[in-house]
Amino acid sequence: MILSVVLIILGFILLIKGADLLVDGASNIAKKFHIPEIIIGLTIVSIGTSMPELFVSITSAIEGRPDMSIGNVIGSNICNLLLIMGLSTMIKPVKFQRETRLIEIPMCLAITIIFMIFCNTGAQISTVEGIILLILFILFISYTIVMAKKGEQFDKDDTIIEIQTDSKQVSMLKSIVFILLGIIGLKIGGDLTVDNAVIIAERFGISEKIIGLTILAVGTSLPELVTSVTAAIKGNSDIAIGNIIGSNIFNMLLIIGAVSVINPISYNLSYNLDMIILTLGIILLSLFPIIPPKNEMSRFNGGIYFLFYIVYLAILFNV
């Protein structure tokens, strides 16, 4: 039992470190080809923080554990939205960027609804639906690239956030080694996390659904948690909303899309309650910019999100 807990922690460490190495290696190679840093930040870095969810979900699906696979993504999205954004904005209020409140939040809501519809058609996400999700992911990536180039004009008086990457020159060979080590770390970390979470679930009679929505969800959201809370402490908490919305979209489109193309994912209809809570959380987020204080996610709003997450956990363990 203790060994399983230690191995899960080791798995999370490998997932986070593996994602870091993969991002560093890919970013260095991208800079070798003179790809702008903001494009790297909005694509490679953002996808990199979703790598733990991707590898855990793929591992779960391949091992025939769809509840963990789908639960990890839904749980991570709820954790990102309610817990991480709640904590970040409780530390420091966040100003909503113009494109975030007008485009990205409605886009995230629309994708969540599409995702929920797919889940409830035939109680699975089919290969065809997975392909549609991947096409939507490509369109979203195209949007981020366009906004990276034209966002300054779109935002006008709002501040454009640029995600800076390390400017040190690293050799191509070293970058490739980073990528390979990152992938290996993600694979081993995913295996350790899923396998030992199953052992603990069986030991205590906890369902795979609960494990996916809680332990795996929070564990694979650690990169977003560390990034957002650290940024908030340093007074840069305005990156939190964009990063979390982007991560949630990546989780639904890239991860579920990729996993369901590999192997259709069966969907337990009991997840609809969690999907409704996720949808309500995004609707609430869309209302924050228009209620006082306008265009700002205040500490009070963050507190509402945090309490919402506590209530969600209470419901989860009592249903």
N, C-alpha and C positions, 0 to 999 in steps of 0.2 A: 504493500500500500504506500509506504513512505517512498519506496523506490519509484513508484509510478508518478508520484507528485514531483519528485526531483527530476525525473525524465521529461515531464511536461514542461517544467520551468526551463530545462535545458533545450527542449524543442522550441519554446518561445524565443530564447536567446539566439538560437541558430536561425530562426525565421527572420528576426529583426536584423541580425548581423548579415545574413545572406542577402536580404533586401538592400541593405546599405552598400555592400560590395557590388551587387548587380547595378545599382543606380550609379555608383562612382565609375565603374568600368564603362557603362553605356554612355554616361555624360562625357567622359574623357574622349571616347571615340567620336561622339557627336561634335565635340569642339574641334577635333582634328579636321573635320569636314566643314568647319566654320558655320555650324548651325547656331543661331542666336540663343543666348542663355535663357531668355524667357520662354522660348519654345521648348527647350530641354526641361525647364522647370514645370511647365504646364502639361508635358506629355510623359517623358521618361521618369522624372522624379515622382509625379503623381501616381503613375502606374506602379512604380516601385513600392510605394507605401501600401498598395493593394496586393502585392505578391504573397504575403502570408495567407490572406484569405483565399487567393487563387490556389496555392499548393495544398492547403488544408482541404478545400472543397473538392479538388481533383482527387486527392488521396481518398477522401471519404466516399466519393462516387465510385471510384475504381474498386474499392473494397466492399461495395454493395451496401453502403450506409447513407442513403439519400437524405435521411432526417438530419444527419450531422452536416451534410453538404449544404442543403438549403437553409438549415437553421443557422449555420455560421454566417451566411450572407445577410439574412434578415436581422439576426441578432447584432451583427457588426454595424449595420446601418442604423439601427435603433440606438446602439451604444455611441456611435459617432455623433448622431444628431442630438440626443438628449443628454447623455453623460458628458461627452467631451466638449461639445459646444457650450453646454451649461456651465461646466467648470471654468472653461476659458473666459467666458463673458462675465462670470462672477468675479474673476480676477481683474479684468479690465473690459469695460464696455466696447462694443464693436460698431463701427459705422458701416452701413450697407453700401457697397459699391452700386452704381447705377445699373450696370449690366447684370449684377447679381439679383437685384430686386425685380428687374423688369424681364429678364430672360432666364437666368440660371435656376432660380427657385421655381418658377412655373415649369421649366423644362424638367427639373427633378421630380416634380409632382406628376407631370404627364407620364414620365418613364415609369414611375412607381405604379401608376394605375395600369399602364400597359403590362407591366410585369405581373401584377396581381391578376389581370384578365388571363394572361398566358397560363399562370399557375392553376387557374380554375377551369380551364378547358381540357377536359379529359383527365383531370387530376394528375397532370404531368407537364413538364416542359419538353416538348418534342424537339427532334433535330431541326425541323423546319423553323420552329419558333426560336431555337438557339441561333440559327443563321440570321434571322431577322434582328435579334438582339445584337449580334456582332456587326451587322450593317449599320444599325443605329449607333453603335460604339464608334465606328469609323466616321460617321457624320458628326458625332460629338467632338472627336479629335480634330476634325476639319474646322469646326466652330472655334475651338480653343486657339488654333493656329491663326485663324482670321482675326479673332479678338486680340491676340497678342500683337498683331501688326497694326490693327486699327483701333484698339481699345482706348488709346489716349484721346483720340478725337471723339469717341463715343462717350467717354466719361466726362469730358470737358473739365469741370472744376473738381471732380472726384480724383482721388489718388490712385494711380495705377500701381499695383503691387508686382514687383519683379522678384522672382525666387532666384537668389544668387547661388551659383555653384562655385566650387573651388577652382581658382584660376591657375593653380600650379600645373605645369606641363608634366604629363605622365606618358611613358612610352606606350606604344600600341600593344606590345607583348604583355606588359604589366596590366593594361586595361583588359585584355582578353583573359588573363589569369584571374582578375577580379570577377569578371562575368562568370567564368566557369566555377570558381569557388562559391560565388553567390548562389548559383543554381544548385550546386551540391548541398550547400547549407540549407537552402529552402526545402529541398527534397528530403533530407534527413530530418530536419526540424518538423516538417509536415507529418512524416511517418511517426516520429516519436510522440508528437502531440496527439494525433488521432488515436493511435494504438493504445496509449496509456489513459486517455480520456475514456475510452471504451471500457478498460479494466476497472476504472473507478466507478463508472456508471453502473456496471454489472455488480460491483461489490456492494454498492449502497441501494441498488434497485432504482436508480435514477434513469429516466428515459433518455435516449439519444437526442431527442428534441430539446430537452432542458439543457443538456451538456452543450449542444450546438449554440443555443440562444444565449448562454451565459459564459461558461468557462472559455470555450473556443472563440466566442464573439469578442469578449473583452481582451483575451490574449492576442488575437490577430489584429486588434485595433490599437495595440500598444504604440506602433509607430505614429499613428495619428494623435494619440493621447500625449505622448512625449513632445511631439512637434508643437501641438497647439498650446499646451500648458506652458512649455518653455517660452514660446513666442509671447504669450500673454504676460508672463512674469517680466520679460524684457521690454514690454510695452509695444510689442508688434502683434497684438492679438487680432488685428484686422485681417490677417491671413487665414484665420480659423474658418470663417464661413465659406469662403471659396474652396479651400482645401477639403473641407468636410463634404460639401455638396458634390465636388468633383469625385471624391472617393466613393460616395454612395452611388453615383452614376456608374463609375467604373465597376463596382461590385455587382450591380444588377446586369449591366450590359456585357462587360468583358468576361467576368468570372462565370456567371450562370450561362452566358452564351457559349463560352468555350467548353465548359463541362457538359452541357446538354448536347453539343455537337459530337463530343466523344462518346457520350452515353446518355440517352434521354433520362431526365431526373423525375422520379415519381414525387408527387406533392401530397402531403398530408393536409387535409382540409382544416385540421385544427390550427394550422398556422395562420388562418384568416384573421383571427383575433390579433395576432402580432402584426400582420399586414395593415389592419385597420389602425392600430396604434401608431405605426410608422407613418401612414398617410395623414393621420390627425396631427402628428408632430410637424410634418412639412406644411400642412395648411396653416398651422399656428405660426410657423416661421414666415409664411407669406403675409401674415397679418401684422407682425411686429413692425415693419417699416411704416405702416400707416396709422399706428396708434402711438400716443405720446410715450416716451420722446420719439418723434418721427425720425425715420431713416437711421435708427440706432437700435442695436440689441443691447439693452441695459443690463445692469447687474440683477435687477428685479426679474427681467425676462429670463436671464440665465438661471436664476433661482427656481423659476417656474419649470424650466426644462429639467433641472436636476431633481426636483420633487416628482415630476412626471415620471422620471426613470425609476425612482424609488417605488412609486405606486405600481409601475409596470412589473417590477421584480416581485412585489408582494402578490400581485394578481397571478403572475407566472407560477409561483410556488404553491398557490392555493387553488388553482383550477384543476 
